[in-house]
Amino acid sequence: MSTPASNSHSRFIRIARWCSHHRWQTFVGWVLLVVAVSVLGSAVGTAKIDDFRLPGTESQRAYDVLAEHSPQQNGLVDQLVYVARDGTLKESALQARSSASASGSTTR
């Protein structure tokens, strides 16, 4: 048993055929849609977030411990780790290079 062929095509096939026959209108429509979404996104804007709190997370607990024990370094300081390829970092040449790079990386 075969099903009778339907003369009416699905909505998506009709849209695809219209887009194929009206390429410039389709292109202009997509460009206008992208511009409209961009303008709408700019109009809505973004909120500036000053408080990065995530209650109940391990990161928040670590941040709170750091704030309690060392408030002057709370989130403002990066830690640099140096590893000597050969020898130790106590050698004067390596110590001078690491000190020079560390002093050049401070911005505050």
N, CA, C and O atoms as CSV, one atom per row, in Angstrom:
chain,resi,resn,atom,element,x,y,z
A,1,MET,N,N,0.833,-1.176,0.000
A,1,MET,CA,C,0.000,0.000,0.000
A,1,MET,C,C,0.873,1.233,0.000
A,1,MET,O,O,1.800,1.364,0.800
A,2,SER,N,N,0.575,2.089,-0.868
A,2,SER,CA,C,1.306,3.344,-0.904
A,2,SER,C,C,0.373,4.475,-0.504
A,2,SER,O,O,-0.836,4.426,-0.728
A,3,THR,N,N,0.971,5.484,0.090
A,3,THR,CA,C,0.168,6.631,0.504
A,3,THR,C,C,0.038,7.582,-0.665
A,3,THR,O,O,0.973,7.730,-1.451
A,4,PRO,N,N,-1.090,8.217,-0.790
A,4,PRO,CA,C,-1.272,9.154,-1.896
A,4,PRO,C,C,-0.362,10.361,-1.736
A,4,PRO,O,O,-0.163,10.875,-0.636
A,5,ALA,N,N,0.179,10.793,-2.852
A,5,ALA,CA,C,1.057,11.964,-2.851
A,5,ALA,C,C,0.241,13.205,-2.567
A,5,ALA,O,O,-0.839,13.407,-3.122
A,6,SER,N,N,0.772,14.019,-1.703
A,6,SER,CA,C,0.079,15.243,-1.331
A,6,SER,C,C,0.594,16.392,-2.187
A,6,SER,O,O,1.799,16.514,-2.407
A,7,ASN,N,N,-0.298,17.219,-2.660
A,7,ASN,CA,C,0.093,18.379,-3.454
A,7,ASN,C,C,0.599,19.522,-2.584
A,7,ASN,O,O,1.320,20.400,-3.059
A,8,SER,N,N,0.225,19.509,-1.334
A,8,SER,CA,C,0.671,20.585,-0.455
A,8,SER,C,C,1.980,20.165,0.211
A,8,SER,O,O,2.077,19.102,0.824
A,9,HIS,N,N,2.972,21.023,0.072
A,9,HIS,CA,C,4.264,20.761,0.665
A,9,HIS,C,C,4.289,21.342,2.072
A,9,HIS,O,O,3.451,22.164,2.442
A,10,SER,N,N,5.252,20.903,2.827
A,10,SER,CA,C,5.357,21.409,4.189
A,10,SER,C,C,5.726,22.896,4.171
A,10,SER,O,O,6.201,23.430,3.169
A,11,ARG,N,N,5.495,23.523,5.284
A,11,ARG,CA,C,5.769,24.946,5.425
A,11,ARG,C,C,7.253,25.232,5.183
A,11,ARG,O,O,7.590,26.242,4.564
A,12,PHE,N,N,8.140,24.362,5.661
A,12,PHE,CA,C,9.575,24.596,5.518
A,12,PHE,C,C,10.028,24.505,4.065
A,12,PHE,O,O,10.910,25.247,3.634
A,13,ILE,N,N,9.431,23.607,3.329
A,13,ILE,CA,C,9.767,23.490,1.903
A,13,ILE,C,C,9.317,24.747,1.163
A,13,ILE,O,O,10.037,25.241,0.295
A,14,ARG,N,N,8.149,25.262,1.491
A,14,ARG,CA,C,7.671,26.491,0.851
A,14,ARG,C,C,8.573,27.676,1.197
A,14,ARG,O,O,8.865,28.506,0.336
A,15,ILE,N,N,9.014,27.755,2.452
A,15,ILE,CA,C,9.914,28.846,2.849
A,15,ILE,C,C,11.245,28.712,2.123
A,15,ILE,O,O,11.792,29.706,1.645
A,16,ALA,N,N,11.770,27.501,2.036
A,16,ALA,CA,C,13.045,27.281,1.351
A,16,ALA,C,C,12.950,27.657,-0.115
A,16,ALA,O,O,13.874,28.262,-0.660
A,17,ARG,N,N,11.859,27.312,-0.754
A,17,ARG,CA,C,11.685,27.669,-2.163
A,17,ARG,C,C,11.564,29.179,-2.334
A,17,ARG,O,O,12.135,29.748,-3.264
A,18,TRP,N,N,10.826,29.827,-1.444
A,18,TRP,CA,C,10.693,31.282,-1.539
A,18,TRP,C,C,12.075,31.936,-1.378
A,18,TRP,O,O,12.421,32.853,-2.124
A,19,CYS,N,N,12.863,31.459,-0.400
A,19,CYS,CA,C,14.206,32.022,-0.182
A,19,CYS,C,C,15.097,31.780,-1.395
A,19,CYS,O,O,15.914,32.628,-1.754
A,20,SER,N,N,14.936,30.629,-2.016
A,20,SER,CA,C,15.741,30.315,-3.198
A,20,SER,C,C,15.376,31.215,-4.377
A,20,SER,O,O,16.250,31.626,-5.141
A,21,HIS,N,N,14.103,31.516,-4.523
A,21,HIS,CA,C,13.654,32.357,-5.637
A,21,HIS,C,C,13.846,33.850,-5.357
A,21,HIS,O,O,13.909,34.648,-6.293
A,22,HIS,N,N,13.936,34.229,-4.108
A,22,HIS,CA,C,14.081,35.642,-3.721
A,22,HIS,C,C,15.363,35.810,-2.906
A,22,HIS,O,O,15.313,36.153,-1.725
A,23,ARG,N,N,16.481,35.573,-3.523
A,23,ARG,CA,C,17.753,35.562,-2.809
A,23,ARG,C,C,18.115,36.914,-2.200
A,23,ARG,O,O,18.557,36.988,-1.053
A,24,TRP,N,N,17.925,37.983,-2.975
A,24,TRP,CA,C,18.291,39.303,-2.452
A,24,TRP,C,C,17.405,39.715,-1.290
A,24,TRP,O,O,17.893,40.283,-0.313
A,25,GLN,N,N,16.122,39.440,-1.379
A,25,GLN,CA,C,15.239,39.770,-0.255
A,25,GLN,C,C,15.619,38.959,0.978
A,25,GLN,O,O,15.566,39.464,2.100
A,26,THR,N,N,15.998,37.713,0.771
A,26,THR,CA,C,16.423,36.869,1.893
A,26,THR,C,C,17.698,37.417,2.515
A,26,THR,O,O,17.807,37.502,3.738
A,27,PHE,N,N,18.663,37.788,1.677
A,27,PHE,CA,C,19.918,38.341,2.174
A,27,PHE,C,C,19.680,39.628,2.951
A,27,PHE,O,O,20.204,39.795,4.052
A,28,VAL,N,N,18.893,40.538,2.387
A,28,VAL,CA,C,18.596,41.808,3.054
A,28,VAL,C,C,17.844,41.552,4.358
A,28,VAL,O,O,18.085,42.226,5.360
A,29,GLY,N,N,16.949,40.594,4.344
A,29,GLY,CA,C,16.212,40.256,5.563
A,29,GLY,C,C,17.136,39.779,6.679
A,29,GLY,O,O,16.982,40.180,7.833
A,30,TRP,N,N,18.089,38.927,6.337
A,30,TRP,CA,C,19.044,38.448,7.342
A,30,TRP,C,C,19.923,39.575,7.849
A,30,TRP,O,O,20.195,39.654,9.047
A,31,VAL,N,N,20.370,40.446,6.960
A,31,VAL,CA,C,21.195,41.582,7.382
A,31,VAL,C,C,20.406,42.480,8.326
A,31,VAL,O,O,20.928,42.912,9.353
A,32,LEU,N,N,19.154,42.763,7.983
A,32,LEU,CA,C,18.315,43.591,8.859
A,32,LEU,C,C,18.081,42.919,10.205
A,32,LEU,O,O,18.047,43.587,11.239
A,33,LEU,N,N,17.921,41.605,10.195
A,33,LEU,CA,C,17.733,40.878,11.448
A,33,LEU,C,C,18.983,40.977,12.327
A,33,LEU,O,O,18.874,41.183,13.536
A,34,VAL,N,N,20.146,40.833,11.738
A,34,VAL,CA,C,21.397,40.939,12.508
A,34,VAL,C,C,21.552,42.348,13.068
A,34,VAL,O,O,21.937,42.513,14.226
A,35,VAL,N,N,21.261,43.357,12.266
A,35,VAL,CA,C,21.358,44.746,12.738
A,35,VAL,C,C,20.360,44.989,13.864
A,35,VAL,O,O,20.700,45.622,14.864
A,36,ALA,N,N,19.139,44.496,13.716
A,36,ALA,CA,C,18.118,44.691,14.745
A,36,ALA,C,C,18.517,44.017,16.054
A,36,ALA,O,O,18.331,44.592,17.127
A,37,VAL,N,N,19.055,42.824,15.979
A,37,VAL,CA,C,19.484,42.127,17.192
A,37,VAL,C,C,20.652,42.865,17.839
A,37,VAL,O,O,20.719,42.962,19.064
A,38,SER,N,N,21.563,43.380,17.035
A,38,SER,CA,C,22.695,44.134,17.568
A,38,SER,C,C,22.230,45.411,18.260
A,38,SER,O,O,22.701,45.736,19.350
A,39,VAL,N,N,21.315,46.130,17.634
A,39,VAL,CA,C,20.785,47.366,18.229
A,39,VAL,C,C,20.016,47.046,19.508
A,39,VAL,O,O,20.146,47.754,20.506
A,40,LEU,N,N,19.231,46.001,19.479
A,40,LEU,CA,C,18.475,45.614,20.673
A,40,LEU,C,C,19.419,45.223,21.800
A,40,LEU,O,O,19.192,45.585,22.954
A,41,GLY,N,N,20.482,44.484,21.473
A,41,GLY,CA,C,21.458,44.107,22.485
A,41,GLY,C,C,22.162,45.311,23.078
A,41,GLY,O,O,22.429,45.343,24.280
A,42,SER,N,N,22.467,46.300,22.255
A,42,SER,CA,C,23.106,47.521,22.754
A,42,SER,C,C,22.145,48.339,23.603
A,42,SER,O,O,22.551,48.963,24.583
A,43,ALA,N,N,20.877,48.335,23.229
A,43,ALA,CA,C,19.894,49.102,23.986
A,43,ALA,C,C,19.669,48.494,25.361
A,43,ALA,O,O,19.505,49.215,26.345
A,44,VAL,N,N,19.661,47.189,25.427
A,44,VAL,CA,C,19.472,46.522,26.707
A,44,VAL,C,C,20.696,46.723,27.568
A,44,VAL,O,O,20.582,46.955,28.772
A,45,GLY,N,N,21.876,46.637,26.959
A,45,GLY,CA,C,23.123,46.910,27.666
A,45,GLY,C,C,23.538,45.770,28.574
A,45,GLY,O,O,22.910,44.711,28.620
A,46,THR,N,N,24.608,46.023,29.287
A,46,THR,CA,C,25.120,45.063,30.243
A,46,THR,C,C,25.264,45.732,31.587
A,46,THR,O,O,25.497,46.938,31.672
A,47,ALA,N,N,25.129,44.964,32.614
A,47,ALA,CA,C,25.265,45.502,33.963
A,47,ALA,C,C,26.702,45.331,34.427
A,47,ALA,O,O,27.302,44.272,34.247
A,48,LYS,N,N,27.245,46.378,35.021
A,48,LYS,CA,C,28.589,46.287,35.567
A,48,LYS,C,C,28.506,45.557,36.901
A,48,LYS,O,O,27.734,45.933,37.783
A,49,ILE,N,N,29.307,44.513,37.032
A,49,ILE,CA,C,29.275,43.702,38.237
A,49,ILE,C,C,30.523,44.005,39.044
A,49,ILE,O,O,31.641,43.775,38.583
A,50,ASP,N,N,30.328,44.526,40.259
A,50,ASP,CA,C,31.440,44.827,41.144
A,50,ASP,C,C,31.615,43.761,42.222
A,50,ASP,O,O,32.681,43.652,42.827
A,51,ASP,N,N,30.583,42.990,42.455
A,51,ASP,CA,C,30.599,42.015,43.531
A,51,ASP,C,C,30.516,40.611,42.934
A,51,ASP,O,O,29.469,40.202,42.431
A,52,PHE,N,N,31.605,39.892,42.993
A,52,PHE,CA,C,31.653,38.553,42.422
A,52,PHE,C,C,31.467,37.510,43.513
A,52,PHE,O,O,32.386,36.744,43.801
A,53,ARG,N,N,30.321,37.476,44.105
A,53,ARG,CA,C,30.063,36.542,45.186
A,53,ARG,C,C,29.270,35.350,44.653
A,53,ARG,O,O,28.289,35.491,43.923
A,54,LEU,N,N,29.744,34.174,45.053
A,54,LEU,CA,C,29.051,32.938,44.721
A,54,LEU,C,C,28.836,32.163,46.019
A,54,LEU,O,O,29.617,31.267,46.338
A,55,PRO,N,N,27.789,32.498,46.767
A,55,PRO,CA,C,27.586,31.895,48.087
A,55,PRO,C,C,27.522,30.366,48.017
A,55,PRO,O,O,26.920,29.779,47.118
A,56,GLY,N,N,28.171,29.755,49.009
A,56,GLY,CA,C,28.124,28.305,49.120
A,56,GLY,C,C,29.126,27.556,48.258
A,56,GLY,O,O,29.114,26.325,48.231
A,57,THR,N,N,29.991,28.271,47.556
A,57,THR,CA,C,30.965,27.593,46.705
A,57,THR,C,C,32.325,27.559,47.385
A,57,THR,O,O,32.605,28.351,48.284
A,58,GLU,N,N,33.153,26.645,46.951
A,58,GLU,CA,C,34.498,26.523,47.499
A,58,GLU,C,C,35.318,27.777,47.199
A,58,GLU,O,O,36.105,28.222,48.035
A,59,SER,N,N,35.136,28.339,46.016
A,59,SER,CA,C,35.866,29.556,45.652
A,59,SER,C,C,35.497,30.710,46.576
A,59,SER,O,O,36.366,31.487,46.972
A,60,GLN,N,N,34.237,30.828,46.920
A,60,GLN,CA,C,33.811,31.909,47.806
A,60,GLN,C,C,34.387,31.720,49.196
A,60,GLN,O,O,34.800,32.689,49.831
A,61,ARG,N,N,34.420,30.475,49.681
A,61,ARG,CA,C,35.009,30.218,51.002
A,61,ARG,C,C,36.499,30.584,51.001
A,61,ARG,O,O,36.989,31.175,51.963
A,62,ALA,N,N,37.218,30.237,49.930
A,62,ALA,CA,C,38.640,30.577,49.834
A,62,ALA,C,C,38.823,32.088,49.803
A,62,ALA,O,O,39.734,32.616,50.442
A,63,TYR,N,N,37.974,32.782,49.073
A,63,TYR,CA,C,38.036,34.246,49.003
A,63,TYR,C,C,37.786,34.854,50.375
A,63,TYR,O,O,38.468,35.800,50.771
A,64,ASP,N,N,36.809,34.316,51.104
A,64,ASP,CA,C,36.498,34.828,52.440
A,64,ASP,C,C,37.643,34.591,53.419
A,64,ASP,O,O,37.943,35.457,54.241
A,65,VAL,N,N,38.296,33.410,53.337
A,65,VAL,CA,C,39.434,33.127,54.207
A,65,VAL,C,C,40.578,34.083,53.891
A,65,VAL,O,O,41.215,34.607,54.805
A,66,LEU,N,N,40.840,34.314,52.621
A,66,LEU,CA,C,41.890,35.246,52.227
A,66,LEU,C,C,41.566,36.657,52.706
A,66,LEU,O,O,42.458,37.373,53.162
A,67,ALA,N,N,40.312,37.061,52.610
A,67,ALA,CA,C,39.909,38.394,53.067
A,67,ALA,C,C,40.075,38.527,54.576
A,67,ALA,O,O,40.424,39.599,55.071
A,68,GLU,N,N,39.825,37.445,55.306
A,68,GLU,CA,C,39.942,37.486,56.761
A,68,GLU,C,C,41.397,37.542,57.220
A,68,GLU,O,O,41.730,38.275,58.151
A,69,HIS,N,N,42.252,36.776,56.573
A,69,HIS,CA,C,43.632,36.665,57.033
A,69,HIS,C,C,44.590,37.641,56.344
A,69,HIS,O,O,45.616,38.000,56.923
A,70,SER,N,N,44.284,38.064,55.151
A,70,SER,CA,C,45.191,38.953,54.425
A,70,SER,C,C,44.385,39.914,53.558
A,70,SER,O,O,44.398,39.794,52.332
A,71,PRO,N,N,43.681,40.871,54.176
A,71,PRO,CA,C,42.793,41.744,53.398
A,71,PRO,C,C,43.509,42.630,52.387
A,71,PRO,O,O,42.910,43.016,51.384
A,72,GLN,N,N,44.781,42.963,52.626
A,72,GLN,CA,C,45.490,43.812,51.678
A,72,GLN,C,C,45.793,43.082,50.378
A,72,GLN,O,O,46.045,43.734,49.365
A,73,GLN,N,N,45.776,41.761,50.369
A,73,GLN,CA,C,46.067,40.997,49.162
A,73,GLN,C,C,44.825,40.301,48.618
A,73,GLN,O,O,44.930,39.454,47.731
A,74,ASN,N,N,43.690,40.637,49.124
A,74,ASN,CA,C,42.458,39.950,48.762
A,74,ASN,C,C,42.048,40.237,47.327
A,74,ASN,O,O,41.383,41.235,47.049
A,75,GLY,N,N,42.446,39.361,46.422
A,75,GLY,CA,C,42.037,39.467,45.031
A,75,GLY,C,C,42.810,40.467,44.204
A,75,GLY,O,O,42.490,40.661,43.031
A,76,LEU,N,N,43.819,41.111,44.771
A,76,LEU,CA,C,44.546,42.126,44.028
A,76,LEU,C,C,45.959,41.708,43.636
A,76,LEU,O,O,46.621,42.418,42.878
A,77,VAL,N,N,46.427,40.587,44.131
A,77,VAL,CA,C,47.807,40.195,43.923
A,77,VAL,C,C,47.856,38.842,43.215
A,77,VAL,O,O,47.114,37.919,43.552
A,78,ASP,N,N,48.733,38.747,42.241
A,78,ASP,CA,C,48.989,37.469,41.583
A,78,ASP,C,C,50.237,36.866,42.183
A,78,ASP,O,O,51.116,37.578,42.669
A,79,GLN,N,N,50.308,35.564,42.144
A,79,GLN,CA,C,51.477,34.880,42.668
A,79,GLN,C,C,52.260,34.307,41.501
A,79,GLN,O,O,51.711,33.577,40.676
A,80,LEU,N,N,53.540,34.637,41.431
A,80,LEU,CA,C,54.416,34.124,40.387
A,80,LEU,C,C,55.234,32.983,40.948
A,80,LEU,O,O,55.749,33.069,42.063
A,81,VAL,N,N,55.356,31.918,40.182
A,81,VAL,CA,C,56.144,30.763,40.596
A,81,VAL,C,C,57.262,30.579,39.583
A,81,VAL,O,O,57.014,30.487,38.381
A,82,TYR,N,N,58.489,30.526,40.074
A,82,TYR,CA,C,59.652,30.342,39.219
A,82,TYR,C,C,60.219,28.945,39.448
A,82,TYR,O,O,60.289,28.468,40.581
A,83,VAL,N,N,60.618,28.306,38.372
A,83,VAL,CA,C,61.231,26.990,38.435
A,83,VAL,C,C,62.548,27.056,37.680
A,83,VAL,O,O,62.597,27.502,36.533
A,84,ALA,N,N,63.613,26.610,38.330
A,84,ALA,CA,C,64.928,26.614,37.691
A,84,ALA,C,C,65.053,25.385,36.801
A,84,ALA,O,O,64.795,24.267,37.248
A,85,ARG,N,N,65.441,25.580,35.560
A,85,ARG,CA,C,65.659,24.442,34.659
A,85,ARG,C,C,66.915,23.680,35.061
A,85,ARG,O,O,66.938,22.449,35.078
A,86,ASP,N,N,67.950,24.431,35.381
A,86,ASP,CA,C,69.217,23.840,35.819
A,86,ASP,C,C,69.641,24.528,37.102
A,86,ASP,O,O,69.565,25.753,37.197
A,87,GLY,N,N,70.079,23.775,38.079
A,87,GLY,CA,C,70.554,24.374,39.316
A,87,GLY,C,C,69.406,24.771,40.220
A,87,GLY,O,O,68.337,24.163,40.196
A,88,THR,N,N,69.644,25.807,41.021
A,88,THR,CA,C,68.616,26.292,41.949
A,88,THR,C,C,68.392,27.783,41.718
A,88,THR,O,O,69.171,28.449,41.035
A,89,LEU,N,N,67.327,28.280,42.295
A,89,LEU,CA,C,67.030,29.707,42.165
A,89,LEU,C,C,67.875,30.555,43.112
A,89,LEU,O,O,67.800,31.783,43.081
A,90,LYS,N,N,68.670,29.909,43.945
A,90,LYS,CA,C,69.525,30.659,44.864
A,90,LYS,C,C,70.781,31.181,44.191
A,90,LYS,O,O,71.516,31.983,44.767
A,91,GLU,N,N,71.027,30.717,42.951
A,91,GLU,CA,C,72.188,31.228,42.216
A,91,GLU,C,C,71.957,32.690,41.864
A,91,GLU,O,O,70.834,33.083,41.545
A,92,SER,N,N,73.003,33.493,41.918
A,92,SER,CA,C,72.859,34.944,41.782
A,92,SER,C,C,72.284,35.358,40.425
A,92,SER,O,O,71.476,36.286,40.373
A,93,ALA,N,N,72.668,34.707,39.335
A,93,ALA,CA,C,72.162,35.092,38.015
A,93,ALA,C,C,70.667,34.815,37.903
A,93,ALA,O,O,69.914,35.656,37.411
A,94,LEU,N,N,70.240,33.652,38.352
A,94,LEU,CA,C,68.813,33.320,38.292
A,94,LEU,C,C,68.003,34.176,39.253
A,94,LEU,O,O,66.881,34.578,38.946
A,95,GLN,N,N,68.581,34.450,40.420
A,95,GLN,CA,C,67.886,35.285,41.392
A,95,GLN,C,C,67.703,36.704,40.853
A,95,GLN,O,O,66.656,37.318,41.059
A,96,ALA,N,N,68.711,37.221,40.171
A,96,ALA,CA,C,68.621,38.564,39.598
A,96,ALA,C,C,67.563,38.612,38.502
A,96,ALA,O,O,66.800,39.574,38.420
A,97,ARG,N,N,67.509,37.576,37.656
A,97,ARG,CA,C,66.507,37.551,36.581
A,97,ARG,C,C,65.096,37.448,37.138
A,97,ARG,O,O,64.191,38.130,36.658
A,98,SER,N,N,64.898,36.599,38.149
A,98,SER,CA,C,63.555,36.458,38.715
A,98,SER,C,C,63.132,37.726,39.440
A,98,SER,O,O,61.969,38.122,39.367
A,99,SER,N,N,64.065,38.368,40.140
A,99,SER,CA,C,63.743,39.631,40.819
A,99,SER,C,C,63.405,40.721,39.820
A,99,SER,O,O,62.481,41.504,40.039
A,100,ALA,N,N,64.151,40.778,38.722
A,100,ALA,CA,C,63.887,41.790,37.703
A,100,ALA,C,C,62.526,41.580,37.054
A,100,ALA,O,O,61.797,42.543,36.817
A,101,SER,N,N,62.176,40.328,36.765
A,101,SER,CA,C,60.868,40.094,36.136
A,101,SER,C,C,59.728,40.328,37.105
A,101,SER,O,O,58.661,40.794,36.703
A,102,ALA,N,N,59.934,40.013,38.380
A,102,ALA,CA,C,58.882,40.233,39.389
A,102,ALA,C,C,58.661,41.725,39.635
A,102,ALA,O,O,57.523,42.167,39.791
A,103,SER,N,N,59.733,42.492,39.669
A,103,SER,CA,C,59.572,43.926,39.904
A,103,SER,C,C,58.965,44.618,38.694
A,103,SER,O,O,58.304,45.646,38.840
A,104,GLY,N,N,59.177,44.071,37.505
A,104,GLY,CA,C,58.592,44.653,36.304
A,104,GLY,C,C,57.131,44.291,36.131
A,104,GLY,O,O,56.425,44.929,35.350
A,105,SER,N,N,56.664,43.279,36.848
A,105,SER,CA,C,55.269,42.845,36.666
A,105,SER,C,C,54.319,43.527,37.612
A,105,SER,O,O,53.108,43.377,37.456
A,106,THR,N,N,54.812,44.281,38.605
A,106,THR,CA,C,53.904,44.958,39.537
A,106,THR,C,C,53.354,46.212,38.878
A,106,THR,O,O,54.090,46.993,38.276
A,107,THR,N,N,52.065,46.384,39.002
A,107,THR,CA,C,51.417,47.553,38.388
A,107,THR,C,C,50.824,48.479,39.438
A,107,THR,O,O,50.435,49.597,39.098
A,108,ARG,N,N,50.737,48.071,40.681
A,108,ARG,CA,C,50.127,48.920,41.713
A,108,ARG,C,C,51.105,49.257,42.776
A,108,ARG,O,O,50.766,49.963,43.726
